[in-house]
Amino acid sequence: MPQTAAVQTASWIETLSSKVSNRTARVGIVGLGYVGLPLAVEFAKAGFSVTGIDLVDSKVARINCGDSYVQDISSEDLCALVETGKLCATSDFSVIADLDTINICVPTPLRKTKDPDMSYIVSACQEISKYLHPGMLVILESTTYPGTTEELVLPMLSESGLQVGQDFFLCFSPERVDPGNPKYQTRNIPKVVGGVTSACTEMGALFYSQALQNVVPVSSTQVAEMVKLLENTFRMINIGLVNELAMMCDRMGINIWEVIDAAATKPFGFMPFYPGPGLGGHCIPIDPFYLSWKTRQAGIEARFIELAGYVNGQMPHFIVEKVQNALNDCGKAVKGSRIHILGVAYKRDIEDVRESPALDIIHLLKRRGAEITFSDPYVRSICIEGDELFRVDLHSALRDADCAVIITDHSGVNYRAALREARLIVDTRNALRGIASEKIVRL
């Protein structure tokens, strides 16, 4: 590196490091959903001036009014940050010209073919590249396949003529948000970060350390990208295993929940996972297929991932068969039966219905001719094949229903009372644990 370039590089590192350390760096967050908004709030709380960017005008308007739409962020906290000028939102990407850091927290869904949809990342990077300037830190947080940061993001940003690790800094840091978790949230979940160069990694680690409790630097963006996929693939495969065991135990008349509880008494070499009606959320049902897709490009078959995906994908069908058999035993058919769904969120005590197995189960039951109602204290309405269903009163619905199905075991629901009012109840979550009744059909 020529001496003048080396001096200039040292200058950009020193300038940005100083801004980050004294918290005068202007922070930008692209994508203000379950990942981006909590991150923006943490940096604003740490004293940074934060600008959130999102193309959904309703989100921008609600943030600027201090009205939170993310369960883990209270409107009170958000409003205080907005009123003090520490946090604002816009749909105008040109503000990037005045920012020092940008975190990309946009969705990365799968196509129907289970290929990753990179369009949101591409669109965000195209906008960022227009306003990229020397001394800037860019961090991708969107879950993706190993190699995305250097194969996709870096070339787009390098079109500016700026050199990574010298003029600007590029990292990947996997989001680890667990919506509704009262113990582990954005601030105290360890933050993994890997940069394109060592200078990038150091800058990313310095940045996160200002607002988050524990930062874990790794040697490259590819390692950081793989970390997220390992975490969620681990869960997906183990859930697939226990779901398969649940179907085996069902055929053999064995209580899978009792089996797991007994196995969990082993103090080493075992970690309990639990069966359920299927996988939900944006991460576990989706992320492992990024890895599967990437390995196919290298001529490697990800057999565990594909098999676990198949098993987990069969669970909604298995639950519908349980419902049908339970009704048959009562002399009824699914067609024409009134079936009430208890809980449609993808997991307990949150409002998120992304990839929820309840949606698949409702769809399958409707196809068989069932009349469906649902109740969920966190979800007001859902959309099934273009039709919007609104929640109804739990108790009156149970009295009218031929069968109730517990899909999501929200902690605030009295399932003992539900059992007293229901004629028949299929429990996919062991919410009625320890209760003996001929009305209960367990997974």
ZALO-354757 format. One line per field, with one value per residue (C-alpha): x, y, z; residue number from 1; residue in three letters. Coordinates in nm, 3 decimals, always signed. Example, Ala and Ser with C-alpha at 12.3 -4.5 7.8 and 13.67 -1.06 7.14 Angstrom:
! residues 2
c1 <- (+1.230	+1.367)
c2 <- (-0.450	-0.106)
c3 <- (+0.780	+0.714)
resi <- (1	2)
resn <- (ALA	SER)
This chain:
! residues 443
c1 <- (+0.000	+0.147	+0.234	-0.036	-0.303	-0.182	-0.203	-0.554	-0.666	-0.529	-0.714	-1.051	-1.001	-0.903	-1.187	-1.462	-1.318	-1.324	-1.682	-1.797	-1.608	-1.739	-2.083	-2.109	-2.132	-2.463	-2.620	-2.855	-3.073	-3.231	-3.538	-3.740	-3.895	-3.837	-3.459	-3.405	-3.626	-3.490	-3.136	-3.216	-3.360	-3.049	-2.813	-3.037	-3.043	-2.662	-2.654	-2.619	-2.829	-3.016	-3.206	-3.425	-3.505	-3.804	-4.012	-4.335	-4.477	-4.703	-4.400	-4.219	-4.521	-4.577	-4.212	-4.207	-4.519	-4.353	-4.596	-4.425	-4.551	-4.284	-4.380	-4.036	-4.023	-4.262	-4.422	-4.311	-3.943	-3.977	-4.162	-3.895	-3.621	-3.819	-3.901	-3.535	-3.433	-3.223	-3.436	-3.629	-3.749	-3.776	-3.835	-3.576	-3.247	-3.065	-3.015	-2.738	-2.512	-2.500	-2.464	-2.151	-2.283	-2.554	-2.700	-2.902	-3.188	-3.418	-3.611	-3.456	-3.747	-3.739	-3.901	-4.149	-3.861	-3.673	-3.414	-3.314	-3.475	-3.200	-3.409	-3.447	-3.071	-2.996	-3.243	-3.101	-2.741	-2.828	-2.959	-2.667	-2.411	-2.552	-2.457	-2.160	-1.877	-1.528	-1.511	-1.839	-1.922	-2.179	-2.303	-2.536	-2.755	-3.009	-2.982	-2.840	-2.615	-2.236	-2.062	-2.338	-2.148	-1.839	-2.003	-2.311	-2.284	-1.915	-1.917	-2.219	-2.056	-1.718	-1.873	-1.828	-1.452	-1.395	-1.172	-1.304	-1.091	-0.936	-1.205	-1.507	-1.568	-1.796	-1.909	-2.168	-2.334	-2.616	-2.931	-3.029	-3.365	-3.601	-3.935	-4.111	-3.812	-3.815	-3.458	-3.256	-3.306	-3.095	-2.875	-2.767	-2.755	-2.386	-2.321	-2.108	-1.938	-1.696	-1.547	-1.412	-1.074	-0.932	-0.982	-1.349	-1.390	-1.227	-1.453	-1.765	-1.672	-1.600	-1.935	-2.144	-1.955	-2.090	-2.450	-2.444	-2.305	-2.097	-1.936	-1.779	-1.543	-1.477	-1.223	-1.442	-1.786	-1.831	-1.779	-2.030	-2.282	-2.238	-2.285	-2.648	-2.720	-2.559	-2.768	-3.098	-3.011	-2.926	-3.274	-3.451	-3.288	-3.344	-3.707	-3.741	-3.600	-3.841	-4.135	-4.052	-4.031	-4.370	-4.525	-4.356	-4.478	-4.828	-4.838	-4.704	-4.930	-4.642	-4.663	-4.381	-4.399	-4.331	-4.043	-3.880	-3.929	-3.764	-3.477	-3.419	-3.327	-2.995	-2.745	-2.511	-2.523	-2.889	-3.082	-3.462	-3.648	-4.025	-4.263	-4.530	-4.768	-4.489	-4.221	-4.292	-4.123	-3.883	-3.573	-3.596	-3.827	-3.629	-3.263	-3.136	-3.251	-3.008	-2.733	-2.895	-2.920	-2.558	-2.423	-2.613	-2.417	-2.101	-2.234	-2.301	-2.634	-2.752	-2.933	-3.009	-3.159	-3.376	-3.499	-3.574	-3.752	-3.968	-4.055	-4.138	-4.340	-4.555	-4.659	-4.958	-5.088	-5.031	-5.226	-5.515	-5.525	-5.534	-5.829	-6.008	-5.956	-6.068	-6.390	-6.445	-6.425	-6.709	-6.914	-6.840	-6.649	-6.428	-6.660	-6.926	-6.767	-6.705	-6.339	-6.192	-5.819	-5.659	-5.361	-5.236	-4.905	-4.599	-4.498	-4.634	-4.686	-4.611	-4.822	-4.605	-4.780	-4.499	-4.477	-4.708	-4.817	-5.164	-5.210	-5.132	-5.355	-5.647	-5.597	-5.597	-5.905	-6.096	-6.011	-6.176	-6.490	-6.452	-6.596	-6.306	-6.291	-5.989	-5.895	-5.558	-5.496	-5.216	-5.358	-5.667	-5.699	-5.534	-5.561	-5.624	-5.635	-5.744	-6.014	-5.968	-6.066	-6.116	-6.068	-6.375	-6.451	-6.281	-6.549	-6.851	-6.654	-6.560	-6.923	-7.023	-6.728	-6.725	-6.349	-6.087	-5.720	-5.442	-5.181	-5.011	-4.989	-5.005	-4.927	-5.224	-5.488	-5.666	-5.654	-5.819	-6.122	-6.107	-6.114	-6.427	-6.611	-6.485	-6.648	-6.321	-5.972	-5.660	-5.353	-5.045	-4.836	-4.891	-5.075	-5.298	-5.003	-5.088	-5.463	-5.647	-5.964	-6.131	-6.188	-5.812	-5.630	-5.256	-4.984)
c2 <- (+0.000	+0.343	+0.559	+0.819	+0.545	+0.392	+0.731	+0.787	+0.438	+0.500	+0.829	+0.669	+0.402	+0.660	+0.895	+0.632	+0.467	+0.802	+0.872	+0.527	+0.540	+0.881	+0.790	+1.075	+0.835	+0.868	+0.523	+0.395	+0.082	-0.042	-0.256	-0.179	-0.514	-0.763	-0.727	-0.371	-0.179	-0.339	-0.278	+0.085	+0.128	-0.018	+0.215	+0.513	+0.419	+0.404	+0.770	+0.743	+0.941	+0.669	+0.692	+0.400	+0.343	+0.141	+0.147	+0.076	+0.421	+0.299	+0.173	+0.503	+0.699	+0.485	+0.509	+0.886	+0.898	+0.677	+0.393	+0.053	-0.238	-0.480	-0.672	-0.653	-0.270	-0.071	+0.241	+0.423	+0.350	+0.428	+0.753	+0.876	+0.818	+0.989	+1.288	+1.342	+1.324	+1.010	+0.803	+0.887	+0.699	+0.773	+0.604	+0.827	+0.645	+0.971	+1.024	+0.762	+1.034	+1.182	+0.855	+0.682	+0.328	+0.119	-0.210	-0.405	-0.592	-0.677	-1.002	-1.296	-1.529	-1.853	-1.890	-2.175	-2.374	-2.326	-2.106	-1.794	-1.468	-1.206	-0.927	-0.732	-0.738	-0.643	-0.355	-0.223	-0.245	-0.068	+0.225	+0.221	+0.214	+0.543	+0.721	+0.515	+0.742	+0.702	+0.617	+0.425	+0.093	-0.139	-0.451	-0.712	-0.882	-1.055	-1.434	-1.575	-1.838	-1.846	-1.618	-1.360	-1.069	-1.109	-1.256	-1.033	-0.729	-0.642	-0.618	-0.386	-0.154	-0.169	-0.020	+0.313	+0.279	+0.269	-0.007	-0.235	-0.236	+0.094	+0.342	+0.163	-0.135	-0.432	-0.702	-0.970	-1.019	-1.273	-1.156	-1.369	-1.223	-1.446	-1.259	-1.267	-1.394	-1.202	-1.299	-1.275	-0.973	-0.769	-0.610	-0.924	-1.184	-1.231	-1.062	-1.250	-1.035	-1.112	-0.869	-0.887	-0.776	-0.769	-0.392	-0.447	-0.700	-0.467	-0.181	-0.396	-0.529	-0.177	-0.057	-0.329	-0.308	+0.043	-0.078	-0.456	-0.648	-0.919	-0.914	-1.225	-1.147	-1.426	-1.455	-1.393	-1.306	-1.668	-1.797	-1.543	-1.639	-2.009	-1.954	-1.853	-2.146	-2.394	-2.262	-2.296	-2.616	-2.773	-2.689	-2.788	-3.131	-3.210	-3.100	-3.318	-3.611	-3.571	-3.515	-3.842	-4.013	-3.863	-4.025	-4.356	-4.340	-4.259	-4.580	-4.782	-4.625	-4.465	-4.119	-3.922	-3.644	-3.890	-4.039	-3.696	-3.597	-3.918	-3.887	-3.528	-3.651	-3.766	-3.503	-3.532	-3.605	-3.518	-3.200	-3.216	-3.104	-3.125	-3.226	-2.997	-2.927	-2.801	-2.534	-2.162	-1.825	-1.672	-1.865	-2.237	-2.338	-2.129	-2.073	-2.432	-2.431	-2.146	-2.388	-2.672	-2.450	-2.337	-2.689	-2.801	-2.540	-2.716	-3.061	-3.165	-3.306	-3.178	-3.500	-3.424	-3.087	-3.225	-3.516	-3.298	-3.052	-3.332	-3.471	-3.128	-3.045	-3.354	-3.254	-3.037	-3.331	-3.564	-3.330	-3.310	-3.692	-3.693	-3.455	-3.662	-3.986	-3.825	-3.704	-4.042	-4.207	-3.976	-4.069	-3.747	-3.650	-3.347	-3.227	-3.011	-3.024	-2.705	-2.699	-2.433	-2.355	-2.241	-2.024	-1.930	-1.756	-1.966	-1.990	-1.900	-1.547	-1.359	-1.212	-1.336	-1.573	-1.599	-1.959	-2.067	-2.431	-2.318	-2.158	-2.486	-2.685	-2.447	-2.460	-2.842	-2.863	-2.613	-2.818	-3.116	-2.916	-2.810	-2.487	-2.308	-2.052	-1.944	-1.760	-1.614	-1.340	-1.194	-1.223	-1.034	-1.182	-1.415	-1.458	-1.803	-1.829	-1.467	-1.496	-1.302	-1.481	-1.282	-1.425	-1.511	-1.550	-1.866	-1.990	-1.950	-2.105	-2.408	-2.467	-2.464	-2.663	-3.033	-3.035	-2.794	-2.810	-2.656	-2.532	-2.259	-2.296	-1.933	-1.908	-1.682	-1.930	-2.148	-2.485	-2.665	-2.440	-2.499	-2.873	-2.844	-2.657	-2.854	-3.173	-3.299	-3.149	-3.239	-3.121	-3.076	-2.896	-3.097	-2.796	-3.039	-3.217	-3.437	-3.425	-3.749	-3.721	-3.920	-3.589	-3.537	-3.665	-3.601	-3.567)
c3 <- (+0.000	-0.094	+0.201	+0.126	+0.103	+0.428	+0.598	+0.461	+0.574	+0.922	+0.919	+0.835	+1.100	+1.357	+1.266	+1.276	+1.589	+1.764	+1.662	+1.774	+2.103	+2.202	+2.064	+1.818	+1.523	+1.340	+1.328	+1.058	+1.062	+0.738	+0.813	+1.125	+1.210	+1.493	+1.450	+1.335	+1.576	+1.897	+1.767	+1.693	+2.042	+2.211	+2.026	+2.095	+2.464	+2.454	+2.348	+1.971	+1.725	+1.533	+1.205	+1.106	+0.738	+0.619	+0.302	+0.492	+0.559	+0.840	+1.036	+0.985	+1.102	+1.410	+1.517	+1.478	+1.696	+1.959	+1.893	+1.901	+1.691	+1.818	+2.131	+2.296	+2.266	+2.482	+2.336	+2.651	+2.584	+2.215	+2.276	+2.520	+2.262	+1.985	+2.202	+2.296	+1.930	+1.972	+1.734	+1.421	+1.114	+0.743	+0.409	+0.239	+0.177	+0.098	+0.473	+0.445	+0.307	+0.657	+0.850	+0.978	+1.021	+0.857	+0.979	+0.722	+0.893	+0.603	+0.545	+0.360	+0.278	+0.084	-0.254	-0.303	-0.452	-0.119	-0.289	-0.090	-0.197	-0.186	-0.337	-0.012	+0.052	-0.308	-0.297	+0.032	-0.093	-0.418	-0.218	+0.026	-0.257	-0.390	-0.068	+0.054	+0.162	+0.311	+0.678	+0.681	+0.854	+0.690	+0.872	+0.726	+0.991	+0.769	+0.792	+0.472	+0.317	+0.378	+0.131	+0.087	+0.239	+0.019	-0.293	-0.313	-0.086	-0.128	-0.512	-0.499	-0.246	-0.423	-0.738	-0.562	-0.608	-0.234	-0.094	+0.178	+0.492	+0.385	+0.285	+0.430	+0.659	+0.594	+0.841	+0.895	+1.234	+1.269	+1.443	+1.741	+1.833	+2.031	+2.037	+2.371	+2.567	+2.897	+2.989	+2.668	+2.446	+2.205	+2.471	+2.658	+2.379	+2.281	+1.945	+1.690	+1.427	+1.144	+0.894	+0.540	+0.680	+1.030	+1.038	+0.951	+1.232	+1.485	+1.378	+1.395	+1.740	+1.867	+1.736	+1.899	+2.227	+2.281	+2.318	+2.373	+2.669	+2.502	+2.157	+2.001	+1.708	+1.457	+1.179	+0.873	+0.742	+0.629	+0.985	+1.119	+0.850	+0.927	+1.303	+1.257	+1.028	+1.268	+1.558	+1.377	+1.190	+1.528	+1.654	+1.334	+1.317	+1.685	+1.663	+1.353	+1.549	+1.838	+1.602	+1.430	+1.769	+1.858	+1.552	+1.639	+1.999	+1.880	+1.679	+1.974	+2.235	+2.427	+2.585	+2.416	+2.677	+2.959	+2.760	+2.714	+3.079	+3.195	+2.947	+3.062	+3.409	+3.265	+3.385	+3.085	+2.713	+2.660	+2.582	+2.576	+2.265	+2.239	+1.960	+1.827	+1.540	+1.314	+1.294	+1.294	+1.295	+1.047	+1.152	+1.225	+0.937	+0.687	+0.776	+0.738	+0.376	+0.302	+0.396	+0.202	-0.107	-0.076	-0.034	-0.344	-0.538	-0.418	-0.511	-0.150	-0.034	+0.305	+0.399	+0.765	+0.675	+0.397	+0.610	+0.913	+0.685	+0.549	+0.894	+1.037	+0.728	+0.786	+1.138	+1.037	+0.831	+1.127	+1.358	+1.113	+1.103	+1.485	+1.476	+1.215	+1.407	+1.733	+1.567	+1.403	+1.745	+1.851	+1.547	+1.358	+1.045	+0.989	+0.713	+0.872	+1.219	+1.413	+1.513	+1.739	+1.728	+2.054	+1.963	+1.616	+1.695	+1.610	+1.977	+2.318	+2.445	+2.123	+1.843	+1.554	+1.311	+1.055	+0.928	+1.211	+1.181	+1.287	+0.946	+0.769	+1.003	+0.954	+0.578	+0.579	+0.802	+0.587	+0.279	+0.450	+0.508	+0.871	+1.009	+1.180	+1.459	+1.659	+1.975	+2.064	+2.322	+2.107	+1.754	+1.637	+1.288	+1.038	+0.662	+0.514	+0.134	+0.105	+0.372	+0.695	+1.015	+1.333	+1.681	+1.882	+2.249	+2.372	+2.609	+2.381	+2.093	+2.305	+2.400	+2.032	+1.893	+1.819	+1.878	+2.008	+1.906	+2.116	+1.870	+2.077	+2.456	+2.570	+2.941	+3.011	+2.892	+3.149	+2.977	+3.268	+3.224	+2.849	+2.908	+3.124	+2.848	+2.547	+2.422	+2.276	+2.280	+2.082	+2.271	+2.050	+2.316	+2.635	+2.778	+2.975	+3.127	+3.424	+3.362	+3.290	+3.083	+2.808	+2.630	+2.576	+2.269	+2.306	+2.043)
resi <- (1	2	3	4	5	6	7	8	9	10	11	12	13	14	15	16	17	18	19	20	21	22	23	24	25	26	27	28	29	30	31	32	33	34	35	36	37	38	39	40	41	42	43	44	45	46	47	48	49	50	51	52	53	54	55	56	57	58	59	60	61	62	63	64	65	66	67	68	69	70	71	72	73	74	75	76	77	78	79	80	81	82	83	84	85	86	87	88	89	90	91	92	93	94	95	96	97	98	99	100	101	102	103	104	105	106	107	108	109	110	111	112	113	114	115	116	117	118	119	120	121	122	123	124	125	126	127	128	129	130	131	132	133	134	135	136	137	138	139	140	141	142	143	144	145	146	147	148	149	150	151	152	153	154	155	156	157	158	159	160	161	162	163	164	165	166	167	168	169	170	171	172	173	174	175	176	177	178	179	180	181	182	183	184	185	186	187	188	189	190	191	192	193	194	195	196	197	198	199	200	201	202	203	204	205	206	207	208	209	210	211	212	213	214	215	216	217	218	219	220	221	222	223	224	225	226	227	228	229	230	231	232	233	234	235	236	237	238	239	240	241	242	243	244	245	246	247	248	249	250	251	252	253	254	255	256	257	258	259	260	261	262	263	264	265	266	267	268	269	270	271	272	273	274	275	276	277	278	279	280	281	282	283	284	285	286	287	288	289	290	291	292	293	294	295	296	297	298	299	300	301	302	303	304	305	306	307	308	309	310	311	312	313	314	315	316	317	318	319	320	321	322	323	324	325	326	327	328	329	330	331	332	333	334	335	336	337	338	339	340	341	342	343	344	345	346	347	348	349	350	351	352	353	354	355	356	357	358	359	360	361	362	363	364	365	366	367	368	369	370	371	372	373	374	375	376	377	378	379	380	381	382	383	384	385	386	387	388	389	390	391	392	393	394	395	396	397	398	399	400	401	402	403	404	405	406	407	408	409	410	411	412	413	414	415	416	417	418	419	420	421	422	423	424	425	426	427	428	429	430	431	432	433	434	435	436	437	438	439	440	441	442	443)
resn <- (MET	PRO	GLN	THR	ALA	ALA	VAL	GLN	THR	ALA	SER	TRP	ILE	GLU	THR	LEU	SER	SER	LYS	VAL	SER	ASN	ARG	THR	ALA	ARG	VAL	GLY	ILE	VAL	GLY	LEU	GLY	TYR	VAL	GLY	LEU	PRO	LEU	ALA	VAL	GLU	PHE	ALA	LYS	ALA	GLY	PHE	SER	VAL	THR	GLY	ILE	ASP	LEU	VAL	ASP	SER	LYS	VAL	ALA	ARG	ILE	ASN	CYS	GLY	ASP	SER	TYR	VAL	GLN	ASP	ILE	SER	SER	GLU	ASP	LEU	CYS	ALA	LEU	VAL	GLU	THR	GLY	LYS	LEU	CYS	ALA	THR	SER	ASP	PHE	SER	VAL	ILE	ALA	ASP	LEU	ASP	THR	ILE	ASN	ILE	CYS	VAL	PRO	THR	PRO	LEU	ARG	LYS	THR	LYS	ASP	PRO	ASP	MET	SER	TYR	ILE	VAL	SER	ALA	CYS	GLN	GLU	ILE	SER	LYS	TYR	LEU	HIS	PRO	GLY	MET	LEU	VAL	ILE	LEU	GLU	SER	THR	THR	TYR	PRO	GLY	THR	THR	GLU	GLU	LEU	VAL	LEU	PRO	MET	LEU	SER	GLU	SER	GLY	LEU	GLN	VAL	GLY	GLN	ASP	PHE	PHE	LEU	CYS	PHE	SER	PRO	GLU	ARG	VAL	ASP	PRO	GLY	ASN	PRO	LYS	TYR	GLN	THR	ARG	ASN	ILE	PRO	LYS	VAL	VAL	GLY	GLY	VAL	THR	SER	ALA	CYS	THR	GLU	MET	GLY	ALA	LEU	PHE	TYR	SER	GLN	ALA	LEU	GLN	ASN	VAL	VAL	PRO	VAL	SER	SER	THR	GLN	VAL	ALA	GLU	MET	VAL	LYS	LEU	LEU	GLU	ASN	THR	PHE	ARG	MET	ILE	ASN	ILE	GLY	LEU	VAL	ASN	GLU	LEU	ALA	MET	MET	CYS	ASP	ARG	MET	GLY	ILE	ASN	ILE	TRP	GLU	VAL	ILE	ASP	ALA	ALA	ALA	THR	LYS	PRO	PHE	GLY	PHE	MET	PRO	PHE	TYR	PRO	GLY	PRO	GLY	LEU	GLY	GLY	HIS	CYS	ILE	PRO	ILE	ASP	PRO	PHE	TYR	LEU	SER	TRP	LYS	THR	ARG	GLN	ALA	GLY	ILE	GLU	ALA	ARG	PHE	ILE	GLU	LEU	ALA	GLY	TYR	VAL	ASN	GLY	GLN	MET	PRO	HIS	PHE	ILE	VAL	GLU	LYS	VAL	GLN	ASN	ALA	LEU	ASN	ASP	CYS	GLY	LYS	ALA	VAL	LYS	GLY	SER	ARG	ILE	HIS	ILE	LEU	GLY	VAL	ALA	TYR	LYS	ARG	ASP	ILE	GLU	ASP	VAL	ARG	GLU	SER	PRO	ALA	LEU	ASP	ILE	ILE	HIS	LEU	LEU	LYS	ARG	ARG	GLY	ALA	GLU	ILE	THR	PHE	SER	ASP	PRO	TYR	VAL	ARG	SER	ILE	CYS	ILE	GLU	GLY	ASP	GLU	LEU	PHE	ARG	VAL	ASP	LEU	HIS	SER	ALA	LEU	ARG	ASP	ALA	ASP	CYS	ALA	VAL	ILE	ILE	THR	ASP	HIS	SER	GLY	VAL	ASN	TYR	ARG	ALA	ALA	LEU	ARG	GLU	ALA	ARG	LEU	ILE	VAL	ASP	THR	ARG	ASN	ALA	LEU	ARG	GLY	ILE	ALA	SER	GLU	LYS	ILE	VAL	ARG	LEU)
